[in-house]
Amino acid sequence: MNGWTTLAGKAVCLDVDNIDTDQLIPARFMSQPRVDGYAEFLLHDMRRDANGAPKPDFILTQHPDATVLLAGKNFGSGSSREAAVYALLDSGIRVVIAESFGDIFASNAINNGVLPARLSSEHWQLLRSAMTTITKNCKVDLETSTLSLGEHTVAFSIDEAWRLKLINGWDDTDLTRDYQSHIDRYRQIRFQRYPWARPTAQH
């Protein structure tokens, strides 16, 4: 994946708690090939009527170009399906702002270049109150772990390893390689102390 440091785009608010992965992409669409894209399935049962037509008053129907989503608590709870992140990514959402996230969802998001920006309750409420219009311009800075929405700038929480993965476009293997010198030093010391632990060549 491509790394990124700053992102500027349109933010929209979906003030609903406990949006789980089955809401993000219902299970009946899971047979769709990844190459075909998952955008049309994002929040399908919330944003579409019984006939499958988009609801005109749904926020993402009105603003399909949004890149930042201000969401309710416990976003992405439920099953471990990575397709929930694919649906967001394919729809152009690169940042989700919430007070809390499902753990596996957050990990999957990082591995696909999507930021789960966790805010304190106070800062989330501040941004929510600022959404007096339907959308706000938002800027996210991974270097400083801050985001600006309208006139407000707040800090978000993110694990340092996750932050580095997003900035550099790393996967878990790349992150491990960043510690290669430490790994080599540990091996050297261990084999000096415990020479019997070194594998011997097989003939």
Secondary structure as the mmCIF struct_conf table of DSSP 4:
data_model
#
loop_
_struct_conf.conf_type_id
_struct_conf.id
_struct_conf.beg_label_comp_id
_struct_conf.beg_label_asym_id
_struct_conf.beg_label_seq_id
_struct_conf.end_label_comp_id
_struct_conf.end_label_asym_id
_struct_conf.end_label_seq_id
BEND BEND1 THR A 5 THR A 5
STRN STRN1 THR A 6 LEU A 14
BEND BEND2 ASP A 17 ASP A 17
STRN STRN2 ASP A 20 ASP A 20
HELX_RH_AL_P HELX_RH_AL_P1 THR A 21 LEU A 24
BEND BEND3 ILE A 25 ILE A 25
HELX_RH_3T_P HELX_RH_3T_P1 ALA A 27 PHE A 29
TURN_TY1_P TURN_TY1_P1 MET A 30 SER A 31
BEND BEND4 GLN A 32 GLN A 32
HELX_RH_3T_P HELX_RH_3T_P2 ARG A 34 ASP A 36
BEND BEND5 TYR A 38 TYR A 38
HELX_RH_3T_P HELX_RH_3T_P3 ALA A 39 PHE A 41
TURN_TY1_P TURN_TY1_P2 LEU A 42 LEU A 43
HELX_RH_AL_P HELX_RH_AL_P2 HIS A 44 ARG A 47
STRN STRN3 ARG A 48 ARG A 48
TURN_TY1_P TURN_TY1_P3 ALA A 50 ASN A 51
BEND BEND6 GLY A 52 GLY A 52
HELX_LH_PP_P HELX_LH_PP_P1 ALA A 53 ALA A 53
STRN STRN4 PRO A 54 PRO A 54
HELX_LH_PP_P HELX_LH_PP_P2 LYS A 55 LYS A 55
TURN_TY1_P TURN_TY1_P4 PRO A 56 ASP A 57
BEND BEND7 PHE A 58 PHE A 58
HELX_RH_AL_P HELX_RH_AL_P3 ILE A 59 GLN A 62
TURN_TY1_P TURN_TY1_P5 PRO A 64 ASP A 65
STRN STRN5 VAL A 68 ALA A 71
BEND BEND8 LYS A 73 ASN A 74
STRN STRN6 PHE A 75 PHE A 75
TURN_TY1_P TURN_TY1_P6 GLY A 76 GLY A 76
STRN STRN7 SER A 77 SER A 77
BEND BEND9 GLY A 78 SER A 79
TURN_TY1_P TURN_TY1_P7 GLU A 82 GLU A 82
HELX_RH_AL_P HELX_RH_AL_P4 ALA A 83 ASP A 90
TURN_TY1_P TURN_TY1_P8 SER A 91 GLY A 92
STRN STRN8 VAL A 95 ALA A 98
BEND BEND10 GLU A 99 GLU A 99
STRN STRN9 PHE A 101 PHE A 101
HELX_RH_AL_P HELX_RH_AL_P5 ASP A 103 ASN A 111
TURN_TY1_P TURN_TY1_P9 ASN A 112 GLY A 113
STRN STRN10 LEU A 115 ARG A 118
HELX_RH_AL_P HELX_RH_AL_P6 SER A 121 ALA A 130
BEND BEND11 THR A 133 ILE A 134
STRN STRN11 THR A 135 ASP A 141
TURN_TY1_P TURN_TY1_P10 LEU A 142 SER A 145
STRN STRN12 THR A 146 LEU A 149
TURN_TY1_P TURN_TY1_P11 GLY A 150 GLU A 151
STRN STRN13 HIS A 152 ALA A 155
STRN STRN14 SER A 157 SER A 157
HELX_RH_AL_P HELX_RH_AL_P7 GLU A 160 ASN A 168
TURN_TY1_P TURN_TY1_P12 GLY A 169 GLY A 169
HELX_RH_AL_P HELX_RH_AL_P8 ASP A 172 ARG A 177
TURN_TY1_P TURN_TY1_P13 ASP A 178 TYR A 179
HELX_RH_AL_P HELX_RH_AL_P9 GLN A 180 ARG A 193
HELX_RH_3T_P HELX_RH_3T_P4 PRO A 195 ALA A 197
BEND BEND12 ARG A 198 ARG A 198
HELX_LH_PP_P HELX_LH_PP_P3 PRO A 199 GLN A 202
#
